[in-house]
């Protein structure tokens, strides 16, 4: 009887370890980074939705590897009220304080906006909240940036 209990306990421990390893490999709770500093750069690549207080609608953000440094480059597309969509350039990275830092440019040269956001606990790299500053008038607006999609590089 004692040997049977040990065998059962060993089997239960192996099953738990296998489950925990599988959850971590699938981006489960054990794999969630505590801060953006722990995120691999690739976690920022892909499609995002941005909601900025004081602006209507949801903006679409696309981020890819920056060709010149270890950061991201991409675009943000805002749909206007009946007006043509506005597309701005984005470039940035995770700064030394573990914050997502993005510069936005309407013309590809001058900075028209600045994003500074913190990774949200438990979001596994899929949500940032922070402040967007409009360079035209120095106004600031809270934002939420949510990852969309479900590919392996989106985790």
PyMOL commands that set and color helices and strands:
alter all, ss='L'
color gray80, all
select helices_A, chain A and resi 2-25+29-31+36-38+41-44+152-154
alter helices_A, ss='H'
color red, helices_A
select strands_A, chain A and resi 46-52+59-65+72-78+86-94+100-105+113-119+127-134+140-148
alter strands_A, ss='S'
color yellow, strands_A
deselect
rebuild
show_as cartoon
